Amino acid sequence: MENNLFQRARETVTNMIQNVGQGQGQASPQDQQAAQNAIQAAYQDASPEERQELQQLEQQLKQHNQLK
C-alpha cells in the first residue's frame, strides 16, 4: 500500500523548492511550515526507507530556508 502522506510530503517540498528556483521569490513562512507539517505527518506510517527519504527532505528544506 502506498503511503499517501509520504507522497504528499515529497511533492510539497519538491514543489516549494522548484517554485522558488524558478524565480517566484522566497517561499512564504506558511509554505515552509506546510512542508514541515507534511513531513512530520508522513513519519507516522513511513517505512524505514521512507523515513530515510523524509530525513533527506527535511535537510533539503533546512538548506533551502538558509539560502534566504
Long-range contacts (C-beta under 8 A, 24 or more apart in sequence): 3-42, 3-45, 3-46, 3-47, 3-50, 5-38, 5-41, 5-42, 5-44, 5-45, 5-46, 6-42, 6-45, 6-46, 6-50, 6-53, 6-54, 8-38, 8-41, 8-42, 9-35, 9-38, 9-39, 9-41, 9-42, 9-54, 9-57, 10-53, 10-57, 12-38, 13-38, 13-39, 13-57, 13-60, 13-61, 16-61, 16-64, 17-60, 17-64, 20-64, 26-68, 27-64, 27-65, 32-61, 32-65, 35-61, 36-61
